Amino acid sequence: MKRLWTLLLILTMTLPVSAKSTFVVGVQSFSQYYPYSAYSNRNYSGFNRELLDMFANEYHYRFVYKALPLRRLYHRFVDGAVDLKYPDSPAWSPELKKRVKVTYSDPVVSYIDGVMVIDQNYGQPLDKLNFLGVVAGFTPQPYQSRISTGKIRVDESYKYDSLLMKVISGRIDGGYANIDVAQFYLDQMGLKKGSVKFDDTLPHVKGTRHLSTIHYPKLINEFNQFLADNQEQINELKARYGLE
């Protein structure tokens, strides 16, 4: 009997990823991050959720979404409390992740984070940007050196519509945001197209979003195959959410 239990334990420890059917996916707990996601009343929704559910259904997995504040999410991911993280990028929090080996999927979507300004302030010199708004939890990476030297003051908001209203009212010189998310909430607020716009003359960040894991690289291989095999459906999903 003792030998039987030992054999069962060894088999359990060496089972392939396909034998594990339920995975905990660490996601951002932002209440306003459409069209990508929203977390409200313990419900996670948006493009991210639909895409990951499509993948899980195709490979007969069950995904449990664990929504956490951004900083805590990274720590829980590195500590192994969540199996997967989405979205993620090699460029995000590299210092925190340097003690673990993270496997990233192929790119899912491209993104731009930059400064949204009122139309009449578009193209102004960087020196005119003295008061920058951000959504709590986000780091305006291209402006960190100017913030640390006091050249730029930071104002935090907890929601995108609050951030954008501060831009419109002139309480801040610009709002650092993901431009797809900002445009979604500008549309929701019924503002005239172009009254607030992304200032591409100011420093900004371009990148891609990925699915990541520390312990299940085989699942990432399957996700890459899913992206390749379902390009048409994924493009339709992106179009429905107004992405790319």
C-alpha positions as CSV (number, residue, x, y, z in Angstrom):
1,M,0.0,0.0,0.0
2,K,2.8,2.4,0.9
3,R,4.4,1.8,-2.5
4,L,1.1,2.4,-4.2
5,W,0.7,5.8,-2.5
6,T,4.2,6.7,-3.4
7,L,3.6,5.9,-7.1
8,L,0.4,7.9,-7.1
9,L,2.2,10.9,-5.6
10,I,4.9,10.7,-8.2
11,L,2.3,10.5,-11.0
12,T,0.5,13.5,-9.6
13,M,3.6,15.6,-9.5
14,T,4.5,14.8,-13.1
15,L,1.1,15.1,-14.8
16,P,1.1,17.3,-17.9
17,V,-0.7,20.6,-18.0
18,S,-3.6,19.1,-19.9
19,A,-4.4,17.0,-16.7
20,K,-5.1,20.3,-14.8
21,S,-8.4,21.7,-16.0
22,T,-8.9,24.7,-13.7
23,F,-6.6,27.7,-13.7
24,V,-6.7,30.9,-11.7
25,V,-6.1,33.9,-14.0
26,G,-4.9,37.1,-12.3
27,V,-6.6,40.2,-13.8
28,Q,-6.8,43.9,-13.0
29,S,-9.6,45.0,-10.7
30,F,-10.2,48.3,-12.4
31,S,-13.9,49.2,-12.5
32,Q,-13.3,51.3,-15.7
33,Y,-11.0,49.9,-18.3
34,Y,-13.3,49.2,-21.2
35,P,-13.1,48.1,-23.9
36,Y,-10.5,45.8,-22.4
37,S,-12.1,45.0,-19.1
38,A,-14.2,46.1,-16.2
39,Y,-14.6,44.6,-12.7
40,S,-17.8,45.3,-10.9
41,N,-19.9,43.4,-8.4
42,R,-17.4,40.5,-8.6
43,N,-18.0,40.3,-12.3
44,Y,-15.1,40.5,-14.8
45,S,-16.1,41.5,-18.3
46,G,-14.9,43.0,-21.6
47,F,-12.6,42.0,-24.5
48,N,-10.1,40.3,-22.2
49,R,-12.7,38.1,-20.6
50,E,-14.3,37.1,-23.9
51,L,-11.0,36.2,-25.5
52,L,-9.8,34.1,-22.6
53,D,-13.1,32.3,-22.4
54,M,-12.9,31.5,-26.1
55,F,-9.5,29.9,-25.5
56,A,-10.6,28.1,-22.3
57,N,-13.7,26.6,-24.1
58,E,-11.7,25.4,-27.0
59,Y,-9.2,23.6,-24.8
60,H,-11.7,22.4,-22.2
61,Y,-10.2,24.5,-19.4
62,R,-12.0,26.3,-16.6
63,F,-10.7,29.8,-15.9
64,V,-11.3,31.4,-12.5
65,Y,-10.7,35.1,-12.7
66,K,-9.0,36.7,-9.7
67,A,-9.3,40.5,-9.8
68,L,-6.7,42.4,-7.8
69,P,-5.3,45.9,-7.5
70,L,-2.4,46.3,-9.9
71,R,0.5,46.3,-7.5
72,R,-0.9,43.4,-5.5
73,L,-1.5,41.4,-8.6
74,Y,2.1,41.4,-9.6
75,H,3.2,40.1,-6.1
76,R,0.5,37.4,-6.2
77,F,1.6,36.3,-9.7
78,V,5.3,36.1,-8.7
79,D,4.4,34.3,-5.4
80,G,2.4,31.7,-7.4
81,A,-1.0,32.5,-6.1
82,V,-2.3,32.8,-9.6
83,D,-1.5,30.5,-12.5
84,L,-1.7,33.0,-15.3
85,K,-1.7,36.8,-15.7
86,Y,-3.5,38.9,-18.3
87,P,-2.5,41.3,-19.6
88,D,1.2,41.2,-19.1
89,S,4.4,42.3,-20.9
90,P,8.1,41.7,-20.5
91,A,8.4,45.5,-20.1
92,W,6.1,45.7,-17.1
93,S,7.6,45.5,-13.5
94,P,10.8,43.7,-14.7
95,E,12.5,44.2,-11.3
96,L,9.7,42.4,-9.5
97,K,9.8,39.5,-12.0
98,K,13.5,39.0,-12.3
99,R,13.7,36.2,-9.7
100,V,11.3,34.0,-11.6
101,K,11.2,32.7,-15.2
102,V,8.1,34.1,-16.9
103,T,6.8,32.7,-20.2
104,Y,4.9,35.1,-22.4
105,S,2.5,34.4,-25.2
106,D,2.6,35.9,-28.7
107,P,1.2,39.4,-28.8
108,V,-2.6,39.7,-28.4
109,V,-3.2,43.4,-29.0
110,S,-1.1,46.5,-29.4
111,Y,-1.5,49.5,-27.2
112,I,-0.4,53.1,-26.8
113,D,-0.3,54.9,-23.4
114,G,0.1,58.7,-23.6
115,V,-1.2,62.1,-22.7
116,M,-4.8,63.2,-23.5
117,V,-5.2,66.9,-23.9
118,I,-7.9,69.4,-24.9
119,D,-7.7,70.2,-28.6
120,Q,-6.2,73.7,-28.2
121,N,-3.3,72.4,-26.1
122,Y,-2.3,69.8,-28.7
123,G,1.4,70.1,-29.7
124,Q,2.5,72.3,-26.9
125,P,6.1,71.9,-25.6
126,L,6.8,69.4,-22.9
127,D,7.7,72.3,-20.5
128,K,4.1,73.4,-20.6
129,L,3.0,70.0,-19.1
130,N,3.2,70.9,-15.4
131,F,0.2,69.1,-13.9
132,L,-0.4,65.5,-15.1
133,G,-3.3,63.4,-14.2
134,V,-3.2,59.6,-13.9
135,V,-5.5,56.8,-12.9
136,A,-4.5,55.4,-9.5
137,G,-2.3,52.3,-10.0
138,F,-0.8,53.4,-13.3
139,T,2.8,54.7,-13.7
140,P,3.4,57.4,-16.3
141,Q,6.7,55.9,-17.2
142,P,7.9,58.4,-19.8
143,Y,7.5,61.2,-17.2
144,Q,9.0,59.7,-14.1
145,S,12.3,61.6,-14.3
146,R,10.4,64.9,-14.5
147,I,8.1,63.9,-11.7
148,S,11.0,62.9,-9.5
149,T,12.7,66.3,-10.0
150,G,9.5,68.3,-9.4
151,K,9.0,69.5,-12.9
152,I,5.7,67.7,-13.1
153,R,3.1,67.3,-10.4
154,V,0.8,64.3,-10.4
155,D,-2.9,64.2,-9.7
156,E,-4.6,60.8,-9.2
157,S,-8.1,59.8,-10.1
158,Y,-9.8,56.5,-9.5
159,K,-11.9,56.4,-12.7
160,Y,-11.3,57.4,-16.3
161,D,-14.3,59.6,-16.5
162,S,-13.0,61.6,-13.5
163,L,-9.6,61.9,-15.1
164,L,-11.0,63.1,-18.4
165,M,-13.3,65.6,-16.7
166,K,-10.3,67.2,-15.1
167,V,-8.6,67.5,-18.5
168,I,-11.7,69.1,-20.0
169,S,-12.2,71.5,-17.1
170,G,-8.5,72.6,-17.2
171,R,-7.7,71.4,-13.6
172,I,-4.8,69.4,-15.1
173,D,-2.7,70.0,-18.2
174,G,-3.2,66.5,-19.5
175,G,-4.2,63.0,-18.5
176,Y,-1.9,60.0,-18.9
177,A,-4.0,57.1,-20.2
178,N,-4.4,54.2,-22.5
179,I,-5.7,55.9,-25.6
180,D,-8.3,53.2,-26.5
181,V,-9.7,53.3,-23.0
182,A,-9.7,57.1,-22.9
183,Q,-11.6,57.3,-26.2
184,F,-14.2,54.7,-25.0
185,Y,-15.1,56.9,-22.0
186,L,-15.0,60.1,-24.0
187,D,-17.5,58.5,-26.3
188,Q,-19.6,57.4,-23.3
189,M,-19.5,61.0,-22.0
190,G,-20.9,62.2,-25.3
191,L,-18.1,64.6,-26.0
192,K,-17.5,66.0,-29.5
193,K,-14.9,64.0,-31.4
194,G,-11.5,65.6,-31.1
195,S,-12.3,67.9,-28.2
196,V,-9.9,65.8,-26.2
197,K,-7.3,63.9,-28.1
198,F,-4.1,61.9,-27.7
199,D,-1.0,64.2,-28.1
200,D,1.4,62.1,-30.1
201,T,4.0,64.9,-30.0
202,L,4.5,64.3,-26.2
203,P,6.4,61.2,-24.9
204,H,4.3,58.1,-25.0
205,V,4.7,54.3,-24.8
206,K,3.8,51.7,-27.5
207,G,3.7,48.0,-26.7
208,T,1.8,44.7,-26.9
209,R,-0.3,42.8,-24.4
210,H,0.4,39.1,-23.7
211,L,-0.8,36.2,-21.5
212,S,1.9,35.1,-19.1
213,T,2.7,32.2,-16.7
214,I,5.5,31.0,-14.5
215,H,4.5,27.4,-14.0
216,Y,2.5,26.4,-17.2
217,P,4.5,27.1,-20.3
218,K,2.7,24.4,-22.2
219,L,-0.5,26.3,-21.8
220,I,1.1,29.3,-23.4
221,N,2.1,27.2,-26.4
222,E,-1.6,26.2,-26.7
223,F,-2.7,29.8,-26.4
224,N,-0.3,30.7,-29.2
225,Q,-1.8,28.0,-31.4
226,F,-5.3,29.3,-30.5
227,L,-4.3,32.8,-31.6
228,A,-3.0,31.4,-34.9
229,D,-5.9,29.2,-35.6
230,N,-8.6,31.7,-34.8
231,Q,-7.4,34.9,-36.3
232,E,-10.7,35.7,-38.1
233,Q,-12.8,35.2,-35.0
234,I,-10.4,37.2,-32.8
235,N,-10.3,40.0,-35.4
236,E,-14.1,40.1,-35.3
237,L,-14.0,40.3,-31.5
238,K,-11.5,43.2,-31.6
239,A,-13.7,45.0,-34.1
240,R,-16.7,44.6,-31.9
241,Y,-14.9,46.2,-29.0
242,G,-13.3,48.9,-31.2
243,L,-9.7,47.7,-30.9
244,E,-7.1,48.0,-33.6
